[in-house]
């Protein structure tokens, strides 16, 4: 899965990373299975609740508020809930919850606040209000468990055998695996400051009454990103930070198969938050489920019946964030002379819904845009839109960049090569993708049918202005690549016991403010939904994701023993090892390696060459950077570099995040005389070097075929359409320039490397 295509997953932080914020299993369900819970009435902020919040430090990223500790516990045993598996059962804070309940604290009000406690580390602080819950008994129980104690200001901090830090402050029991978090809470109590001093938060807390809610501090969300995602994605936290000031989302565990967070996004009146833009829009029902294929992994839909009003508010948002000038500069770049502006084009066409989706089309995932014009509306009749019966052949799309200029980055990943019209929808994407939709193959099974017998079936029938969906079960390999090693492992464990996991977000403007509902569905269905009709033999699923290989990588030096190089999965540090794989040195890094490392000669000395992110590194075997490195490459990288030696020269092969194989010099520049390989099928393997009839060739095995290239990047198998070669085929010399290969039908034949001719055997 390439990096460019994964960027938008960070916009899904609105749901997945808020889920990540609840990460240590605080996505909880309470009550009896299958029972509906009545909507909670708002409660006044009690003195006890206010006292508990005085222990929450001012830098809290997120706060989870539960009426009773026992509401936190079911997730530990209930495998049917969405959050099951997110908890690390060995976590000291998790392990003590059952003991606290048995000690008499089951009915105690409990808070969990999330904090950035150290470099790239996020920690939970628990605050348990023991007033009226037998504080003396709980205190004695904690004392009996502790192995040591120390004084901090006027408080005593107890150390549990598990490593958990616990302190009592009046009627409050404080617990955290991080001593930094616990000490911060105690300092705030002693100093009389807390999260209640946040002028944006206190009114939010008063409006909800403070129970059974999740509060998200959007200004601090960057810290959550720092502690949970890989380095390449940190910059995308900016979108979520600008979404609102605070989110106050009531936890509604309404049914067995899903959990919901519903509430309001608060924002300032100066339009610096994007929720202010959404809050001014008019609601409508999405039609996207009719056109989106069942194979949609991720999609964002915007319903905008009044474009003029939206553009006005969107410009106010950009201006408040000092981004209006960059948007206007981009408009100058993309708009052709005498062509309509983006707003004029959208208005003239009568579009009212705008969808950007990442879905499986043909044999790979692609970004596709879908624009809806309601032929039954007054505007539709006025503009002459014919509706359901209309179908136009694919044609070149003339307005590249228009959608991204109007609606933001979510529409920037589409290649926008061609478009066609099918009924009320205009479909824009690559030529191959548009062709698949035009032929009716891409969405032979649409999203409406896919979701029809699942817990998420009613989602598209709900009115709103913005919708987000993500197929977490089917797209887990892609979605979880944004997370660091620890949280990726927790999410992966959480989906093992279910065959359906889906996340949805719906934004609805209301009089009280901008309302948002996030639903996380998880179920073990008797009949899981199918992406394709069973009788459709032309559809083949191809996994277009990359698996990270961390090493160890052999470093072969003809003048000395083979040594080894690897990256730590847990800490991302790189290390160099001797021939026996004994560590010599290690250096911390902030991004993942791209599956390759090798030796080159620079300055007459061997240097280790590898890529982290899109930066090319070169280091000596003593751990020193070579002068001028690392160098930022002009492309995103999925795999590489593979060191190749030709005629005494050293080069690097790289697979870019656009599925392009490129050959580079050691300084990262493109090799002269080389033609980049644009394989029609997805590839996640480097080409093999082969010598056939005394000449060098590259053999590339894509996910479905084998292709042969010259050392200059020219494909020799390009014209061989009728007899494609199987990806698993051997290539052996025969005679007269022919090689023996095996076709995708399993039958062997002869292929001429010079002429491209085929002979039967």
C-alpha positions, 0 to 999 in steps of 0.5 A: 500500500503506497504512502500517497494513497494512505495519507487520507487514512489520517483524515479518518483520524476523526474516527479511527484515531479517536478510536485509537484514543480509546485505545486501551479498551475503553470502548465499552458496552454496558447493560444486557445484550440486545437491550436498547438503552434509553437516552440519558437525561442531562445531569447537573454537575455535582460537587463530587464530579467537579472534585474528580475533574480537579485531578485531571491535568490541563494537558489532557488529550482525551477524557473518558467519564463513566458513572461506575467502575463496573461499566468499564469491566465487561469489555475484558470478557466480551469478545463480541464488542468492537473494542475487544482485543484493544486492551493489553490484558497484561497492562497493570492499569487493566489488571487492577480494575477487577481487584478494585471492584472486589474491594468495593469500588464497583459503583464508584465514579471513574475517569480515565484521562489520556496524556502525552507522558514522554517522547512518543509515549501516551499514558492513561491516568485513572481517577476514582471517586471513592466518596460513598464507596468505602474509601477506607476499605479500598485504601487498606486494600491498596496498602496491602498490595504495595511493595514500596512507597515514597513521598511526593509533596504532601502525598504518598505514592504507592508502588504495586507489584505490577509496576502501577503507581497509586496515590490517594488524595482525599476521596480520590484514588489516582492510578497510572503506569506512568509516574509522570502522569500521576505526579502531574495530577498530584501537582495540579491538586496541590496547586489548585489548577486543573482541566476545569481552568480550560475556558473551552472545556468547562462549559462543555462539561456543564452541558453534559453533566459529566457522565458516560461521555468521551471528551476530546481536546482537539488542540492537544490531538497532535500529542495523540498522533505522536504517541500512536502513529508512525513518523510519516503521518504526524503532520496530518494531525493538523486536520483533526486539530482544526476540526473543533475545540472540544468534542463531547460525545456520549457513550451509547452502547445501544446494541450487542454488535456496535457501540456509538459515540454521539454528541457535539463538536464545539467551535469558535465563532471565528470559523477557525474550526472546520466544524463551523463550516459543517454546522452551517450546511443543510442536511440531506440523505446520501445516495452514495450507497447506490454507486459505491462498490461493495469493495469500498474500503474508505469513503467520504461523502459531502452533501452540499445542496447550496454550493454558494453558501458552502464556498463562502463559509469554507473561504472564511475557514481558510482565511481564519487559518491563513490558507486562503492565499495558497488556495488562490495560488492553486486555483491560478495554477489549475484553471485553464484560460476561458474555462469555468472556475471550480464553483462555476463548473459544479454549479452548472452541472448541478452537483449536490453530493461529492464522494471520494472513495478508495475501493477495489476496481479490477485488480487493485485499489484506486481512488475514485470520485463520484458526483451526484446530480439529482435529476428529480430536483428542480435544479436537475430539471432546469439543467436538463439532467436526464437521470437514470437512463443516461450513460456516456462513454469515458472521456478525458476529464478536463478539470483536474484539481477542481474538486480538491480546490473546492473540498480539500485534500480528500479529493487530491489523490484521484488521478482524474484521467477520465470520467463518464456519466451513469444515471445521476452520477458522474464518475472520475478516476483513472482510465482503467477504473472509469472503464470498469464502472462504465462496463458495470463490473466495478459495482456489480455488487454495490455498497447498499447490497453489501451492508443490507444484512449487517448491523450497519445497514441503516447508516446511509438512510440517516440525514447528514452533511458529511459521512465517513465509512471504513471497512476495518475488517477488509481493509485492516492491512492498510488502515493499521499501517498508520499506527506504530508497532504497539497499537497496530498489534492491539488493533490486529488482535481486536479483529480476529474474532469477528468477520465484520468490522465497520466504522461510520461517522455522520455529521448533522447540523443542529440548533445546539451545534454541530452534532456527530455520531461515530458508530463502530460495528463488530459482529460474527455474522452467520453469513458475512457480506460478499464483495462480489457475486459468487458467479462472477469469475472475472473478478479476482481479489488482489491484495495491494498492500506491502508487508514490512520486512525489518531484517536482518539484511545481509551486507555482503562485502567481497573483502570481508565477512558478511555482516548484518543490518536490521530495524527494531519493530518495537523501537524503530531503532536501526542496528549493525551486527557482526557475522554472528548477528551480535550487535555492534551499535544501534541508533534510534529512528522515527520511521520504518525501513522500506524492506531493503538494505545493502552495501555500496562503495562511496569514498572508497569505503563501504557504506550501508544504504537504506531508505526510511520514509522517503529519505535515502540514508548512507552510513558507514559501518561505524554508524556515521552518516556519509556527508550530504545524507540523508537525502530526501527523494523526489518520490514516495517509496514503497520498497527499496533500495535494491543495490545493482551493479552494472559495468562497474557502476552502482545503482539503486532500484526503488518501487515508488508509492505510485507503483513505478519502478525507478532506477536511481544513482547513489545521490537519488537522481534518475539514471540517464537512459533509464525508462521508468517501469509502469507495470499495469498490474500492482507489484510488491517485488523487486525485479530479478536480474537475469542473464539470458543468452549472455545479456542482462534482463530484469524479470518482474513478477507482478501480482498476476503476471511475469514481465521481462524488461531490458536494462534500460527499462523497456518491456519486451513482453508488452505486446504479448497480450494473448499469451500472458506469462504466469507470475510463477513461471520459470524463464529458461533458454531454448534456442534462436532467441526463444525462452520457455515460459508458462502461461497463466493457463498453466501451459508452457510455450516459447517466447522470443525476446527479440521479436515478441513472437510466441510458439506452441510447444 
